[in-house]
Amino acid sequence: MADASDAAVRDLAAQILSRPEYASARPSAADKWLHDLLQHIIDWLNQLLRLHGSAPGLYWMILAATFLIFALLVAHIAWTISIALRAPVPQPRAPFKQASIDPVADAERMAAAGSYLDAAHALMIATFRTLAERFVIELRPDRSNRWIRRALQGSKLDQPLANRIVLLIERTERHWFGDRDNRREIYTDWRAAFDELSQATAK
């Protein structure tokens, strides 16, 4: 007669379930973790219930501490949500600063305040925009000042004027990123070059 003990039945069941066709019936690692967690919780509750009869004082102390921790967690969540709901809605910021309608007027205001290097830099940016708008060079945001200087030297612009602008770009870069020399001459040189460029490229 075949062995029909509990151990033999369990071994036979394990052998059958280990076959590939029963792979979907086997619990995954996540299922096993959840099962173990639930089992630990159930065991803890059973131990707590046993304390009710053997040590009622300790039972009620543990139960009170559990409810207190739960109440504190709920209160903290409610307080956090309340703070978030009362917080003012941040004002949306403009994605970028709009280009000035009159960069020359801006440069004049900077120069009048004694910020000659800032004024020269503003005129340099205005010069780049004028060169692009009047199709002297094809300007894109990813093109550097070095590229602009090379493009100017090969452009249709009058070469003496192009060379003056190239030298002014180099001077402005040197002062802007270097010694921050704020003498008035760089602004007046840029203003003269910008005015000449505007007249030379006027439609």
C-alpha positions in Angstrom: 0.0 0.0 0.0 1.3 3.4 -0.9 2.6 5.7 1.8 -0.3 8.2 2.5 1.3 10.1 5.4 1.0 13.9 5.7 4.6 14.3 4.8 4.3 12.1 1.7 1.2 14.1 0.5 3.0 17.4 1.0 6.0 16.2 -0.9 3.9 14.9 -3.7 2.0 18.2 -3.9 5.3 20.2 -3.9 6.6 18.0 -6.8 3.4 18.6 -8.8 3.4 22.4 -8.2 7.1 22.6 -9.2 6.3 21.6 -12.7 6.4 24.4 -15.4 2.7 24.3 -16.2 1.9 25.3 -12.6 4.4 28.3 -12.5 1.5 30.8 -12.4 0.1 29.1 -9.3 3.3 29.7 -7.3 3.4 32.9 -5.3 5.7 35.7 -6.5 8.3 37.4 -4.3 6.0 40.3 -3.8 3.1 38.0 -2.8 5.3 36.2 -0.4 6.5 39.5 1.2 2.9 40.6 1.6 1.9 37.3 3.0 4.7 37.4 5.6 3.8 41.0 6.6 0.2 40.0 7.1 1.3 37.0 9.1 3.5 39.1 11.4 0.6 41.5 12.0 -1.8 38.7 12.8 0.8 37.1 15.2 1.2 40.4 16.9 -2.6 40.9 17.3 -2.9 37.4 18.7 -0.1 38.1 21.2 -1.9 41.3 22.1 -5.2 39.5 22.7 -3.4 37.0 24.9 -2.1 39.9 27.0 -5.7 40.9 27.7 -6.1 37.9 29.9 -2.6 37.5 31.3 -1.6 41.2 31.8 -4.6 43.6 31.3 -2.6 46.6 32.4 0.1 46.1 29.8 -2.6 45.3 27.2 -4.4 48.6 27.7 -1.1 50.5 27.8 0.0 49.1 24.4 -3.5 49.8 23.0 -3.6 53.4 24.2 0.0 54.0 22.8 -1.1 52.5 19.4 -4.2 54.8 19.2 -2.1 57.8 20.3 0.5 57.3 17.5 -2.3 56.8 15.0 -4.1 60.0 16.1 -0.8 62.0 15.9 -0.2 60.7 12.4 -3.7 61.7 11.3 -3.3 65.1 12.9 0.1 65.7 11.2 -1.4 64.7 7.8 -4.4 67.0 8.3 -2.1 69.9 9.4 0.2 69.4 6.4 -2.8 69.5 4.0 -4.2 72.5 5.7 -0.9 74.4 5.4 -0.7 73.5 1.7 -4.3 74.7 1.0 -3.7 78.0 2.8 -0.5 78.7 0.9 -0.8 81.5 -1.7 -0.7 80.5 -5.3 2.7 81.5 -6.8 2.5 84.1 -9.5 3.5 82.8 -12.9 6.8 84.2 -14.2 7.4 85.2 -17.7 9.4 82.4 -19.5 11.9 84.9 -20.8 12.6 88.6 -20.6 11.1 90.5 -23.6 13.5 92.3 -25.8 13.5 96.1 -25.3 11.5 98.0 -27.9 14.1 100.8 -27.9 17.6 99.4 -27.0 19.2 102.7 -27.8 17.1 104.6 -25.3 17.9 101.9 -22.7 21.6 102.3 -23.4 21.3 106.1 -23.1 19.7 105.7 -19.7 22.5 103.3 -18.5 25.2 105.7 -19.8 23.5 108.7 -18.1 23.7 106.7 -14.8 27.4 106.1 -15.4 27.1 102.4 -16.4 29.0 102.8 -19.7 30.0 99.1 -20.0 26.4 98.0 -19.5 25.3 100.5 -22.1 28.0 99.3 -24.5 26.9 95.7 -24.0 23.2 96.7 -24.7 24.3 98.4 -27.9 26.3 95.3 -28.9 23.2 93.1 -28.5 21.1 95.7 -30.4 23.8 95.6 -33.2 23.5 91.8 -33.4 19.7 92.1 -33.7 20.0 94.8 -36.5 22.5 92.6 -38.4 20.0 89.7 -38.3 16.9 91.7 -39.1 18.5 93.3 -42.1 19.9 90.1 -43.4 23.6 91.0 -43.1 24.3 87.8 -41.2 22.1 84.7 -40.4 22.0 84.8 -36.7 20.8 82.0 -34.4 20.8 81.7 -30.6 23.4 78.9 -30.7 25.9 81.0 -32.6 28.7 82.6 -30.6 30.3 86.0 -30.8 33.3 84.4 -32.5 31.0 83.1 -35.2 29.5 86.6 -35.5 32.9 88.2 -36.0 33.8 85.7 -38.7 30.5 86.2 -40.4 30.8 90.0 -40.4 34.2 89.8 -42.0 32.7 87.8 -44.9 29.5 89.7 -45.1 28.3 92.3 -47.7 28.7 95.1 -45.0 31.2 97.8 -45.8 34.5 96.3 -44.6 35.8 99.3 -42.6 32.5 99.3 -40.6 32.5 95.5 -40.3 36.1 95.6 -38.9 35.2 98.4 -36.4 32.3 96.3 -35.1 34.5 93.2 -34.9 37.1 95.1 -32.8 34.3 96.5 -30.6 32.9 93.0 -30.0 36.4 91.9 -28.9 36.9 94.9 -26.6 33.5 94.5 -25.0 34.0 90.8 -24.4 37.4 91.5 -22.8 36.0 94.1 -20.4 32.7 92.4 -19.8 34.3 89.1 -18.8 37.6 90.5 -17.6 38.6 93.8 -16.0 35.1 95.4 -16.1 36.6 98.6 -17.4 33.8 101.2 -17.3 35.2 104.1 -19.3 32.9 106.2 -21.4 34.9 105.6 -24.6 33.6 102.1 -25.3 30.0 103.4 -25.1 30.6 106.3 -27.4 32.4 104.0 -29.9 29.5 101.6 -29.9 27.0 104.4 -30.3 28.8 105.7 -33.4 29.1 102.3 -34.9 25.5 101.5 -34.2 24.3 104.7 -35.8 26.5 104.1 -38.9 25.2 100.5 -39.2 21.6 101.7 -38.9 22.1 104.2 -41.8 24.1 101.8 -43.9 21.5 99.0 -43.7 18.4 101.2 -43.8 15.7 99.9 -46.1 
